[in-house]
Amino acid sequence: MKKLFLSLIIQFSICYIQSCFAQGEANKWLFGNGGGLDFNSGSPLPFAGGQVFTSEGCASVADAGGNLLFYTDGITVYNRNHIQMPNGFGLLGAPSATQSAMIVLLPGSTTQYYVFTVGQTFTDFNYSIVDMTLQSGDGDVTTKNVLVSTIVCEKLCSVKQPNGTDFWIIVHDAYTDEFDAYTFTAAGLNLVPVVSNAGTANSGDIGYLKSSPDGTKLADALWNSGNLFELFDFDKATGVVSNALTLPFHAASSGAYGLEFSPNNRYLYCAWITPGEVRQYDVLAGSAAAIAASEVLLGSTAVAFNGAMQLGPDKKIYLAQYNTTYLGVINNPDSAGVSSNFVDVGPAIAGSSQLGLPNYPSSLFNNGPPVALFNALHHICPGTCTGFTNLSLNATSYLWTFAGANPSVSTDANPTNICYNTPGNYSVSLIAYGATTNDTLTLNNFITVYPFPPPQGIAQSGDTLFANAGAVSYQWYHAGNAIAGATDYFYLADSSGDFNVVATDANGCEVEAAIFDVVASVQSAVGSGTVPLEIYPNPVTDKCTINDSQFTMGVVTISVFNIIGEKVLAVQAEAGNQKSEMSVDVHSLPSGHYWLEVKSGERVFRSKFVKQ
C-alpha cells in the first residue's frame, strides 16, 4: 500500500506539472520587425512569417496546444496563416504605443476573443472582438473599436479575479494618479470601472504596466514622470490599487520602460532603455526601505537600448533589445540577485527585435500556490543514507524534517546523505514555501529501515573457510580485493593472508565478517576455488557414489561438512580399485545440504550434495 501511495503522489505531480504547462496560449510570439519565437518545443526557437512591423506594442495568441490563432500590432489583425483578417484593419492602437494591444479570451467562451487597444499618448481605450468560428476557423473581427474611456496612457494589463474565470482589465488615466479597473465577464466588459488613486500623477507616460502572475502586485514604468518605477498592491477581489512604493531613482539612467515579475511573484525586474541596465527588487523584502535596499544591478546590454520584458512559458524572462536578432534572457528569475542569471545575448529570433514584446494576461503564467511533493529510495538498510528528490511546485524555499535520521532537518531543495542507523519505520515532512503561502506534506512511515542482518563470522576447517550460512549471497575478499567467482558460503583458501566475506540478506542488506588470518597449507588441484566431484545419485537417500578416476591411487580421506562448516563424517577409502568408484554411507545424516570433500595426496576435491 505504501508503494501504491507513493506512486499516486508521483503520478499526481506529473499530471499537475503537465496541467501547468499544457496551456500553450503564450507559445507563439510575433513582435518587432517580423520577429518571432516558438516555445512549443520547450525552448524558444525562431518563428518566421510574422507580418507585424511595429516599434512597440503587439499581442499574439495560440490555442491550448500552442497552435497560432492570430496576432496584432493594435491596428491590423493577422490570422494563423499570416494573412490579414477580412475585417482586421483600422483598430485604434498605435505602432508606437507601449502596450498597444492585449488579447483576452471572453470568460466562458472558447472562440470569442476581445482585443483591447490603447493608442499613443493621451489616447482612447477601446476593444474589438475576434470570432474564431468565422472564415473556416481562421477568424475575423466582428466588432471593432468600442470606446471604453478617453485620455489614458499607453498602458494595458489584466488580472484574473478570485473566481478563476473573470478578469480585471486595468488602464491608467493620463495627467492623474488614477487607475481604472474594469470587470470582464462572460457578459463582456463592464464599462463602469473601479477607480483607485495611487502613486505619481502620470503625464501620459510611456512604459509598461504589469501585474504579478498571482495578481497581487502591479508595477508601473514612468518614463515621462520622473524616470521612475513604482510598485503597488492590487486587491483581486475589489479591483483596488493601493500602497504605492517608488523604487530608487537613477539619475544616470534614462527611459524607465520594461518590467516583469518572476513566476513565483517575489521579484520585480526593471529595464532602463539607456544605458541598457537591468535591476532586480525583492517585492516581499518587507518595508519600503527593505524593498528599495534589495536592489541588485544584474548587468547592462551591449546594445544599451532596452525595451520590453516578458515572462515566457518556460518560466524565463525575455528582454527586447532595439534592432537585434536575439533577445536577452533572465534564466532563473525565481532566484535572488546574480543567481537569477541575466544573459545579454539569449535566444535567436526570426526577424529583428524593436522595443516591444507580446502583451499577455499575466494569469497565463500563474503557477498557483505551492504544492509539496517528494520521492526517495525509502526502503533502506540500517547504517545507510538516502537522498530525496523534490517534486514540489511553485515553491521558493523548503523545510524538511526527518524523524529518526541524521541530520533530522534540512533546508536544501534536494537533501542528500540523510542517514538512518536504527531499524524501524520513520516519517518525513516537507514544507514548501511560496511567495505568500506554503504547503506541507507529511508521509508517515515513509522510510523503512530493515532489521540488521545476522552477524557474520568465519570458521576454518583445513584450508576451507566457512561463513555463517543463511544469507542470500556472499562475496569473499583476499587482502581487501574481491575474489572473482568466490560467491558461496565457503571458500578454499589457496594462499595465506587476510580473508573476509560480505554476506547479503534477503533485504539486500550487507554485513561483513571480521578479517580472518589464514595460514594455508593445501593447494587445490587447479589453484583457487573448488574442483568438483562426480557424485551420484544427488540428492541421495542412503549411499552416494564417487568416481575415483580423478584420484591418485592409494588411500584417500573422505569428509562430509554441514552448511555451517562442521565436520559430521570422516572415512578412509582405497582409490584406484577395480570398480573405479567409491561409496559413502550417509544414511545416518539428517536431511539437508552438505559438502563432500576428498583429499587425495596434495589435492582436494569438493562438491555439494543433498541428503533426503
Backbone torsions as a table, in degrees:
resi	resn	phi	psi	omega
1	MET	NA	-36.8	-179.7
2	LYS	-63.1	-43.3	179.5
3	LYS	-64.6	-38.2	178.7
4	LEU	-63.8	-42.7	-179.8
5	PHE	-62.0	-44.3	178.6
6	LEU	-62.0	-42.2	179.2
7	SER	-60.0	-40.7	179.7
8	LEU	-65.0	-38.2	177.9
9	ILE	-61.7	-46.5	-178.7
10	ILE	-64.1	-43.1	179.3
11	GLN	-62.2	-40.1	178.2
12	PHE	-61.6	-44.0	-178.5
13	SER	-63.0	-40.4	179.1
14	ILE	-64.3	-44.6	179.7
15	CYS	-63.6	-39.3	-179.5
16	TYR	-64.3	-45.0	179.2
17	ILE	-61.4	-44.1	-179.9
18	GLN	-62.3	-38.8	-179.2
19	SER	-67.1	-32.7	179.2
20	CYS	-66.9	-35.3	-173.7
21	PHE	-109.8	4.5	177.8
22	ALA	-75.3	-19.5	178.9
23	GLN	-74.9	107.2	-175.4
24	GLY	-100.6	17.5	-174.5
25	GLU	-58.8	-26.8	-178.2
26	ALA	-106.4	24.3	-173.8
27	ASN	-88.1	-12.6	179.4
28	LYS	-121.4	115.9	-178.2
29	TRP	-107.1	128.5	173.0
30	LEU	-123.7	126.9	-171.3
31	PHE	-164.8	173.6	172.7
32	GLY	58.7	-142.5	177.7
33	ASN	-98.8	85.7	-176.9
34	GLY	66.9	20.2	-178.4
35	GLY	-72.3	145.0	179.8
36	GLY	-158.4	144.2	173.6
37	LEU	-136.7	145.3	177.7
38	ASP	-122.8	119.3	-177.8
39	PHE	-99.7	7.5	-172.5
40	ASN	-65.5	-23.6	179.2
41	SER	-82.2	-6.9	-175.0
42	GLY	103.5	-25.4	175.5
43	SER	-124.7	148.3	-176.9
44	PRO	-71.6	130.6	177.2
45	LEU	-125.2	149.5	178.9
46	PRO	-55.9	138.2	-179.3
47	PHE	-127.7	105.5	-173.3
48	ALA	-90.4	164.3	174.1
49	GLY	108.1	-11.5	-176.6
50	GLY	-62.2	143.5	-176.1
51	GLN	-108.7	5.5	176.3
52	VAL	-80.3	135.0	174.1
53	PHE	-134.8	87.0	-171.7
54	THR	-136.0	144.5	-179.7
55	SER	-79.0	-22.4	-176.6
56	GLU	-138.4	-106.0	-164.4
57	GLY	-66.3	149.1	178.6
58	CYS	-166.7	168.5	177.7
59	ALA	-154.2	147.8	175.7
60	SER	-145.2	156.8	-178.8
61	VAL	-145.5	143.3	175.3
62	ALA	-120.9	172.0	174.4
63	ASP	-84.0	-178.3	-176.3
64	ALA	-61.7	-24.7	178.4
65	GLY	-87.3	3.8	178.9
66	GLY	85.2	13.6	178.8
67	ASN	-89.0	126.9	-176.9
68	LEU	-56.9	135.1	174.4
69	LEU	-104.9	-59.3	176.8
70	PHE	-164.6	171.5	-179.7
71	TYR	-155.0	165.7	-175.2
72	THR	-157.3	154.7	169.9
73	ASP	-99.3	10.3	-176.9
74	GLY	93.0	-5.8	179.4
75	ILE	-122.1	-48.4	-179.3
76	THR	-116.0	140.9	179.2
77	VAL	-110.2	124.3	-179.6
78	TYR	-109.5	140.1	179.9
79	ASN	-84.4	-174.6	-175.0
80	ARG	-65.4	-17.7	178.2
81	ASN	-93.2	11.2	-180.0
82	HIS	64.4	31.9	178.0
83	ILE	-116.9	138.6	178.6
84	GLN	-59.9	131.6	173.3
85	MET	-61.1	147.2	-175.6
86	PRO	-51.7	-39.8	179.1
87	ASN	-107.3	17.7	-173.6
88	GLY	-90.9	54.9	178.9
89	PHE	-141.5	159.9	173.2
90	GLY	75.9	19.1	172.1
91	LEU	-67.8	156.8	-168.3
92	LEU	-98.3	30.2	166.5
93	GLY	-77.4	-166.9	179.8
94	ALA	-150.6	144.7	-178.0
95	PRO	-65.8	-19.8	179.1
96	SER	-117.2	34.4	170.6
97	ALA	-100.2	133.3	-174.7
98	THR	-51.9	-53.3	-179.6
99	GLN	-124.2	69.7	-172.2
100	SER	-65.1	-23.5	-176.1
101	ALA	-150.1	153.6	170.4
102	MET	-148.4	133.0	-178.0
103	ILE	-104.8	126.1	179.2
104	VAL	-133.1	128.8	177.6
105	LEU	-68.3	132.8	177.7
106	LEU	-59.4	124.9	179.7
107	PRO	-52.5	132.1	179.7
108	GLY	87.3	-8.5	-178.8
109	SER	-107.9	158.0	172.7
110	THR	-115.7	-1.9	-173.1
111	THR	-132.1	-13.6	-176.1
112	GLN	-103.1	117.7	-179.4
113	TYR	-115.2	133.9	172.6
114	TYR	-93.5	133.0	174.6
115	VAL	-108.6	103.6	178.9
116	PHE	-85.5	137.7	-177.4
117	THR	-135.0	148.3	167.7
118	VAL	-132.3	148.9	-179.6
119	GLY	-92.2	-156.9	-174.0
120	GLN	-99.5	113.3	172.2
121	THR	53.8	120.7	179.3
122	PHE	51.8	56.4	-166.9
123	THR	-116.4	-176.0	178.5
124	ASP	-99.7	153.8	175.8
125	PHE	-107.5	121.1	-176.6
126	ASN	-132.6	168.8	168.6
127	TYR	-139.5	153.1	172.7
128	SER	-129.7	165.4	-176.3
129	ILE	-125.6	133.4	174.7
130	VAL	-110.3	128.6	178.1
131	ASP	-106.8	113.6	-175.7
132	MET	-80.9	-1.0	175.0
133	THR	-82.8	-12.0	-176.3
134	LEU	-87.4	163.9	177.3
135	GLN	54.0	45.4	177.0
136	SER	57.2	36.7	178.0
137	GLY	89.4	-2.0	176.6
138	ASP	-84.3	-15.2	174.1
139	GLY	84.7	157.4	174.9
140	ASP	-156.3	161.3	179.7
141	VAL	-85.2	121.7	-178.8
142	THR	-101.2	-30.6	179.0
143	THR	-130.4	136.3	-171.8
144	LYS	-133.9	132.2	167.8
145	ASN	57.4	55.5	172.2
146	VAL	-80.3	118.8	-176.9
147	LEU	-72.4	130.7	177.7
148	VAL	-106.7	-49.0	178.3
149	SER	-157.4	167.9	-177.3
150	THR	-118.9	163.1	175.0
151	ILE	53.4	63.5	175.0
152	VAL	-115.0	167.9	177.2
153	CYS	-82.8	177.4	-179.9
154	GLU	-81.9	44.8	-171.4
155	LYS	-128.7	138.4	-173.5
156	LEU	-159.9	117.2	177.4
157	CYS	-146.0	175.4	-178.0
158	SER	-141.4	157.4	175.6
159	VAL	-137.7	134.9	176.4
160	LYS	-78.1	137.8	-178.2
161	GLN	-77.5	164.6	-175.2
162	PRO	-58.3	-23.1	178.8
163	ASN	-73.3	-4.0	176.6
164	GLY	75.9	5.3	-176.7
165	THR	-123.5	-51.4	-174.9
166	ASP	-84.0	166.2	-176.5
167	PHE	-126.8	160.2	159.8
168	TRP	-104.7	130.1	171.8
169	ILE	-105.3	121.9	-167.0
170	ILE	-118.9	131.6	173.2
171	VAL	-130.1	170.7	178.7
172	HIS	-125.3	127.8	177.7
173	ASP	-68.3	148.9	174.9
174	ALA	-81.0	148.7	176.8
175	TYR	70.9	0.8	-178.2
176	THR	-132.6	177.7	174.2
177	ASP	-100.3	25.0	-171.3
178	GLU	-92.9	127.5	167.8
179	PHE	-100.7	138.7	175.2
180	ASP	-118.7	121.6	179.7
181	ALA	-113.8	116.1	-176.6
182	TYR	-102.3	135.0	177.6
183	THR	-78.2	131.1	-180.0
184	PHE	-122.4	111.3	-175.9
185	THR	-126.6	-173.3	177.3
186	ALA	-61.0	-21.5	178.1
187	ALA	-82.9	-4.6	-178.9
188	GLY	107.5	-158.7	-177.0
189	LEU	-93.6	124.5	173.3
190	ASN	-76.9	119.3	-172.7
191	LEU	-78.8	0.5	177.0
192	VAL	-103.1	111.7	-174.0
193	PRO	-87.4	163.3	163.9
194	VAL	-85.0	123.2	-174.8
195	VAL	-102.3	131.2	175.3
196	SER	-128.4	141.3	175.1
197	ASN	-112.9	112.8	-175.6
198	ALA	-155.6	143.0	174.2
199	GLY	80.3	-158.9	-174.6
200	THR	-82.7	141.6	174.3
201	ALA	-68.5	120.5	-178.1
202	ASN	-75.2	147.9	173.9
203	SER	-107.8	52.1	-176.8
204	GLY	67.4	44.9	-162.2
205	ASP	-68.7	141.7	166.7
206	ILE	-81.4	149.0	178.7
207	GLY	120.8	156.7	-171.2
208	TYR	-79.4	150.1	166.6
209	LEU	-116.5	122.7	-176.5
210	LYS	-132.5	151.4	171.7
211	SER	-111.0	153.4	174.5
212	SER	-69.1	156.4	-179.2
213	PRO	-55.6	-34.0	179.6
214	ASP	-86.8	-2.2	174.4
215	GLY	78.0	11.6	-177.0
216	THR	-93.1	-11.5	-178.6
217	LYS	-131.5	149.4	168.5
218	LEU	-123.1	150.2	172.5
219	ALA	-136.0	145.3	-172.4
220	ASP	-134.7	131.9	174.6
221	ALA	-96.9	129.3	-177.3
222	LEU	-121.2	83.8	179.5
223	TRP	-67.1	-47.1	-174.6
224	ASN	-76.3	-27.4	-171.0
225	SER	-107.7	59.1	174.2
226	GLY	104.8	-0.3	179.2
227	ASN	56.0	52.9	-173.1
228	LEU	-125.8	165.0	167.1
229	PHE	-118.4	139.6	177.8
230	GLU	-124.2	148.8	-179.5
231	LEU	-120.7	140.3	-177.8
232	PHE	-136.3	158.5	165.3
233	ASP	-89.4	146.0	176.5
234	PHE	-129.4	129.7	178.7
235	ASP	-92.9	107.8	-176.9
236	LYS	-66.8	-22.1	-179.3
237	ALA	-81.1	-34.4	-174.3
238	THR	-110.6	-17.2	-176.5
239	GLY	80.6	13.7	-175.6
240	VAL	-89.5	133.5	174.4
241	VAL	-99.9	134.2	-175.5
242	SER	-153.3	176.8	172.5
243	ASN	55.1	58.5	178.9
244	ALA	-65.1	139.0	178.6
245	LEU	-135.9	122.0	178.7
246	THR	-90.4	125.4	179.5
247	LEU	-79.3	162.1	-172.2
248	PRO	-55.8	141.8	178.0
249	PHE	-84.3	138.7	178.5
250	HIS	-123.8	103.2	-173.2
251	ALA	-63.1	-32.7	-176.3
252	ALA	-79.0	-10.7	-178.2
253	SER	-100.7	152.0	-178.6
254	SER	-137.9	143.2	174.9
255	GLY	84.5	60.1	172.1
256	ALA	-60.8	114.4	-166.7
257	TYR	-138.8	-68.3	-174.3
258	GLY	-90.3	145.2	174.7
259	LEU	-156.3	157.6	179.2
260	GLU	-163.2	149.7	175.9
261	PHE	-96.2	151.8	176.0
262	SER	-71.3	158.1	179.8
263	PRO	-57.0	-32.4	-179.5
264	ASN	-86.8	6.7	174.6
265	ASN	71.7	4.8	-173.0
266	ARG	-88.9	-36.1	-172.4
267	TYR	-112.7	142.6	174.2
268	LEU	-112.1	131.5	178.4
269	TYR	-110.9	134.3	-177.4
270	CYS	-126.4	140.4	-179.3
271	ALA	-126.7	127.3	173.6
272	TRP	-93.5	139.7	-180.0
273	ILE	-59.9	-49.7	175.9
274	THR	-130.0	139.8	4.2
275	PRO	-90.1	40.4	175.4
276	GLY	77.8	33.5	-177.1
277	GLU	-85.8	149.6	175.0
278	VAL	-128.8	127.8	-179.4
279	ARG	-127.4	155.2	178.3
280	GLN	-118.6	142.9	174.0
281	TYR	-129.9	140.7	175.0
282	ASP	-90.6	102.6	-174.8
283	VAL	-75.1	-8.2	177.2
284	LEU	-108.4	18.6	-177.6
285	ALA	-67.2	-21.2	179.2
286	GLY	127.8	-114.2	-177.3
287	SER	-70.9	167.9	176.5
288	ALA	-58.5	-41.0	179.7
289	ALA	-64.9	-38.3	-179.6
290	ALA	-68.5	-38.4	177.9
291	ILE	-65.0	-44.8	178.3
292	ALA	-62.0	-39.1	-178.9
293	ALA	-71.6	-15.9	-178.8
294	SER	-79.7	-1.7	-176.1
295	GLU	-57.8	133.7	175.3
296	VAL	-130.8	125.6	173.0
297	LEU	-79.2	114.8	-176.8
298	LEU	-85.4	-23.0	179.4
299	GLY	149.0	-179.4	177.4
300	SER	-128.6	154.3	179.3
301	THR	-88.4	150.6	178.4
302	ALA	-65.3	-33.4	178.2
303	VAL	-67.8	-31.3	-179.8
304	ALA	58.8	35.6	178.1
305	PHE	-150.7	83.3	-173.8
306	ASN	-86.1	158.9	175.8
307	GLY	-130.5	-132.1	-174.7
308	ALA	-69.1	156.7	168.3
309	MET	-120.9	137.6	-178.4
310	GLN	-144.0	129.5	175.0
311	LEU	-70.0	134.3	-179.5
312	GLY	-101.3	167.5	177.9
313	PRO	-65.7	-13.7	177.2
314	ASP	-92.3	12.9	178.5
315	LYS	68.8	15.8	173.3
316	LYS	-105.1	157.0	178.6
317	ILE	-107.6	131.5	-176.9
318	TYR	-109.6	146.3	-175.0
319	LEU	-121.4	121.9	174.5
320	ALA	-74.6	138.2	175.7
321	GLN	-129.2	134.2	-168.6
322	TYR	-61.3	124.8	171.4
323	ASN	61.7	37.5	175.3
324	THR	-111.5	164.0	177.3
325	THR	-103.4	24.9	179.0
326	TYR	-152.7	170.2	173.4
327	LEU	-118.0	151.9	166.2
328	GLY	-75.6	165.7	-177.7
329	VAL	-149.4	139.5	168.3
330	ILE	-103.7	108.1	-168.7
331	ASN	-75.5	-31.5	-176.5
332	ASN	-128.8	65.1	-171.6
333	PRO	-66.6	-13.5	175.9
334	ASP	-82.4	-0.7	-178.0
335	SER	-102.1	151.3	-176.1
336	ALA	-80.3	142.1	170.6
337	GLY	61.4	-145.2	-174.7
338	VAL	-65.8	-17.3	176.2
339	SER	-67.0	-12.0	174.2
340	SER	-67.5	-19.8	168.9
341	ASN	65.4	67.7	173.3
342	PHE	-77.9	130.2	178.9
343	VAL	-121.8	125.5	-177.9
344	ASP	-62.0	-51.3	-178.3
345	VAL	-104.8	105.8	-178.5
346	GLY	-106.4	-136.0	-172.3
347	PRO	-68.8	144.4	173.6
348	ALA	-72.6	149.0	-179.2
349	ILE	-125.2	161.1	166.7
350	ALA	-73.4	150.2	179.6
351	GLY	63.8	-146.8	-179.9
352	SER	-139.3	153.4	178.1
353	SER	-83.2	148.5	169.0
354	GLN	-117.2	-123.2	179.1
355	LEU	-103.6	-20.6	-172.4
356	GLY	-101.9	157.3	169.1
357	LEU	-132.7	160.4	-177.4
358	PRO	-55.2	139.4	-177.8
359	ASN	-96.8	111.6	-175.7
360	TYR	-113.0	150.0	167.5
361	PRO	-59.3	126.8	-175.6
362	SER	-62.4	-23.1	-178.8
363	SER	-63.7	-20.0	176.1
364	LEU	-62.2	-22.6	-175.7
365	PHE	-109.4	10.6	179.3
366	ASN	-82.4	116.0	-178.6
367	ASN	-87.4	1.9	178.0
368	GLY	82.8	-174.0	-178.6
369	PRO	-72.5	163.8	179.1
370	PRO	-65.8	146.2	176.1
371	VAL	-128.8	121.0	-178.7
372	ALA	-85.3	124.1	178.2
373	LEU	-146.5	146.3	176.2
374	PHE	-158.9	167.6	176.6
375	ASN	-145.2	163.0	178.3
376	ALA	-166.8	161.8	165.4
377	LEU	-71.3	104.8	-165.4
378	HIS	-112.8	11.2	167.2
379	HIS	-120.3	108.9	-171.5
380	ILE	-134.0	167.4	179.3
381	CYS	-91.2	152.7	178.7
382	PRO	-62.2	143.7	179.8
383	GLY	80.5	11.3	179.2
384	THR	-116.6	171.4	-175.3
385	CYS	-122.6	157.0	177.1
386	THR	-136.9	165.4	176.5
387	GLY	-121.3	160.0	-175.6
388	PHE	-119.2	133.4	177.2
389	THR	-98.1	118.1	-177.3
390	ASN	-83.4	117.6	178.4
391	LEU	-107.7	14.4	-176.0
392	SER	-63.9	155.5	-179.0
393	LEU	-118.5	141.3	170.5
394	ASN	61.3	29.6	-177.8
395	ALA	-110.3	153.1	179.8
396	THR	-115.1	-21.1	177.5
397	SER	-152.6	166.6	-169.3
398	TYR	-143.7	150.8	171.7
399	LEU	-135.4	116.1	179.8
400	TRP	-103.0	146.2	172.1
401	THR	-130.0	124.0	-177.0
402	PHE	-116.9	101.4	178.6
403	ALA	-65.8	135.1	174.4
404	GLY	75.5	9.0	-174.7
405	ALA	-114.6	167.6	173.5
406	ASN	-132.2	114.6	-0.9
407	PRO	-73.5	162.3	-177.5
408	SER	-93.3	-14.0	177.9
409	VAL	-138.8	157.7	176.4
410	SER	-156.9	148.8	172.8
411	THR	-113.6	9.3	176.8
412	ASP	-69.5	150.8	176.2
413	ALA	-65.2	-43.6	-179.2
414	ASN	-130.3	84.6	-175.1
415	PRO	-63.1	142.1	174.8
416	THR	-124.0	166.6	177.3
417	ASN	55.5	46.7	171.2
418	ILE	-92.0	113.6	-165.4
419	CYS	-108.9	138.9	179.9
420	TYR	-124.3	125.2	-175.5
421	ASN	-105.8	-20.9	-171.6
422	THR	-115.0	130.9	178.1
423	PRO	-57.7	146.8	179.0
424	GLY	150.7	-174.0	178.2
425	ASN	-116.5	133.1	-170.7
426	TYR	-132.7	145.8	-179.8
427	SER	-90.5	152.7	175.2
428	VAL	-129.8	136.0	179.3
429	SER	-127.3	138.8	176.5
430	LEU	-129.9	127.5	170.1
431	ILE	-105.2	119.3	177.3
432	ALA	-102.5	120.3	-176.4
433	TYR	-100.4	128.0	169.9
434	GLY	-96.0	-165.0	-178.1
435	ALA	-65.3	-38.3	-175.6
436	THR	-130.2	-14.8	-178.4
437	THR	-132.7	173.9	177.1
438	ASN	-143.7	165.4	179.3
439	ASP	-137.7	140.2	-177.7
440	THR	-117.9	133.6	172.9
441	LEU	-123.9	121.4	175.5
442	THR	-119.4	122.4	176.3
443	LEU	-109.2	108.1	179.9
444	ASN	-72.3	141.5	178.6
445	ASN	54.1	33.9	-177.2
446	PHE	-71.8	-39.6	179.6
447	ILE	-95.8	122.3	173.8
448	THR	-107.1	119.1	175.5
449	VAL	-102.7	116.4	-176.2
450	TYR	-63.4	159.8	174.2
451	PRO	-63.2	157.1	175.0
452	PHE	-62.3	136.0	173.6
453	PRO	-67.3	157.0	179.3
454	PRO	-57.6	146.9	178.8
455	PRO	-61.1	151.9	-175.3
456	GLN	-117.5	138.3	177.2
457	GLY	-137.9	173.5	179.6
458	ILE	-127.9	131.7	173.6
459	ALA	-117.5	152.5	-178.2
460	GLN	-121.6	135.1	172.2
461	SER	-132.3	108.4	-171.4
462	GLY	63.7	-128.5	176.3
463	ASP	-97.5	7.6	-179.2
464	THR	-95.1	129.2	177.1
465	LEU	-101.5	134.8	-179.4
466	PHE	-120.4	127.6	171.2
467	ALA	-87.6	165.8	175.1
468	ASN	-65.1	131.8	-178.2
469	ALA	-75.5	165.8	174.2
470	GLY	111.3	-14.0	177.6
471	ALA	-79.1	166.4	179.4
472	VAL	-81.1	-38.1	-179.9
473	SER	-150.3	163.8	-177.2
474	TYR	-138.3	154.7	169.3
475	GLN	-141.4	121.3	179.9
476	TRP	-91.2	148.1	-179.6
477	TYR	-128.9	144.3	173.5
478	HIS	-125.4	121.2	-178.6
479	ALA	55.1	35.8	176.6
480	GLY	85.1	-1.5	-178.7
481	ASN	-108.4	134.7	179.1
482	ALA	-63.8	137.6	178.7
483	ILE	-94.7	117.8	-177.3
484	ALA	-59.5	130.3	176.2
485	GLY	80.2	-6.0	-178.4
486	ALA	-88.6	79.4	-171.5
487	THR	-126.5	18.3	175.4
488	ASP	-102.5	176.7	-176.3
489	TYR	-77.0	-8.7	176.9
490	PHE	-122.8	162.5	175.8
491	TYR	-152.8	134.9	177.0
492	LEU	-88.4	111.6	-178.8
493	ALA	-77.2	116.4	-179.1
494	ASP	-101.3	7.7	175.6
495	SER	-155.0	161.6	179.1
496	SER	-82.2	165.8	176.4
497	GLY	135.4	-169.7	-178.7
498	ASP	-89.0	124.9	178.0
499	PHE	-122.1	146.6	168.1
500	ASN	-149.8	171.8	-176.6
501	VAL	-138.7	144.2	173.2
502	VAL	-112.5	120.9	-179.7
503	ALA	-104.9	140.8	-179.9
504	THR	-115.8	129.3	-177.8
505	ASP	-91.0	-174.0	-174.7
506	ALA	-65.8	-20.9	178.3
507	ASN	-88.7	0.3	-176.9
508	GLY	83.1	11.8	179.9
509	CYS	-89.8	139.1	-175.7
510	GLU	-105.7	147.6	171.6
511	VAL	-138.9	139.5	-173.8
512	GLU	-110.8	136.4	175.9
513	ALA	-78.3	154.7	174.0
514	ALA	-64.1	152.1	-179.5
515	ILE	-62.3	135.3	-176.0
516	PHE	-116.2	122.6	-178.9
517	ASP	-85.9	119.4	-174.2
518	VAL	-112.7	133.6	169.1
519	VAL	-111.5	103.1	-173.7
520	ALA	-87.5	144.8	178.7
521	SER	-125.9	-32.2	-173.9
522	VAL	-99.6	134.3	177.3
523	GLN	-101.6	134.3	177.3
524	SER	-67.6	157.3	-179.4
525	ALA	-61.2	-31.4	-177.5
526	VAL	-125.4	31.7	-180.0
527	GLY	87.6	-149.7	-175.8
528	SER	-67.9	154.9	177.7
529	GLY	100.6	-163.4	-173.3
530	THR	-115.7	133.7	172.3
531	VAL	-94.1	116.5	-174.0
532	PRO	-71.5	147.8	173.4
533	LEU	-97.9	156.0	171.5
534	GLU	-94.0	103.4	-177.4
535	ILE	-116.9	134.6	175.8
536	TYR	-152.9	150.7	-11.2
537	PRO	-71.2	162.6	179.1
538	ASN	-149.7	105.5	13.3
539	PRO	-69.3	159.8	-176.8
540	VAL	-121.8	147.9	178.3
541	THR	-102.5	-50.4	-176.9
542	ASP	-119.8	-57.9	-177.0
543	LYS	-126.3	141.4	171.6
544	CYS	-112.5	149.9	-175.6
545	THR	-115.3	139.3	-178.4
546	ILE	-118.9	131.4	172.5
547	ASN	-74.5	120.6	-173.5
548	ASP	-98.6	15.0	-177.7
549	SER	-71.1	-14.5	179.7
550	GLN	-80.5	-15.5	-166.9
551	PHE	-98.0	155.7	171.5
552	THR	-70.4	139.3	-179.8
553	MET	-59.4	140.7	177.6
554	GLY	126.7	-166.8	-176.2
555	VAL	-77.4	132.2	174.8
556	VAL	-119.3	153.6	177.1
557	THR	-103.1	126.6	179.8
558	ILE	-111.8	127.0	178.9
559	SER	-128.5	148.0	175.7
560	VAL	-121.5	131.5	-179.5
561	PHE	-117.6	142.4	172.5
562	ASN	-82.3	-178.1	-171.0
563	ILE	-73.4	-11.0	176.2
564	ILE	-102.1	11.6	173.0
565	GLY	90.1	6.2	179.0
566	GLU	-83.1	135.9	176.5
567	LYS	-79.9	121.0	-175.5
568	VAL	-111.6	-7.3	-179.9
569	LEU	-159.6	139.1	176.7
570	ALA	-146.0	128.3	179.0
571	VAL	-141.5	164.6	173.2
572	GLN	-118.5	149.3	-179.1
573	ALA	-145.7	166.4	-179.3
574	GLU	-100.0	117.0	177.9
575	ALA	-86.5	154.8	176.9
576	GLY	76.6	23.3	176.2
577	ASN	-76.8	178.6	-173.7
578	GLN	-65.9	-25.0	-177.9
579	LYS	-81.3	-15.9	-177.3
580	SER	57.1	30.7	176.9
581	GLU	-157.8	157.4	179.0
582	MET	-129.7	148.7	179.0
583	SER	-114.1	143.0	177.7
584	VAL	-125.5	125.0	-178.3
585	ASP	-86.8	114.5	-178.0
586	VAL	-120.2	17.7	-173.8
587	HIS	-62.5	-24.8	-176.7
588	SER	-81.7	-9.1	-177.5
589	LEU	-79.4	143.8	174.3
590	PRO	-64.6	157.4	176.3
591	SER	-61.8	143.8	179.4
592	GLY	153.9	-169.0	-178.4
593	HIS	-101.1	138.1	-176.7
594	TYR	-139.4	164.0	170.6
595	TRP	-115.6	135.2	175.4
596	LEU	-110.2	126.8	-177.0
597	GLU	-119.9	134.2	176.0
598	VAL	-122.3	124.1	173.5
599	LYS	-102.9	120.0	-179.5
600	SER	-126.3	105.0	-175.3
601	GLY	64.2	-124.4	-179.6
602	GLU	-97.0	6.9	-177.0
603	ARG	-108.4	150.9	-178.6
604	VAL	-126.7	134.7	179.0
605	PHE	-126.1	139.3	-179.3
606	ARG	-141.0	150.7	170.5
607	SER	-157.7	152.9	176.4
608	LYS	-80.3	152.7	166.5
609	PHE	-148.4	163.5	-179.0
610	VAL	-115.7	128.1	176.6
611	LYS	-97.3	120.7	179.2
612	GLN	-86.0	NA	NA
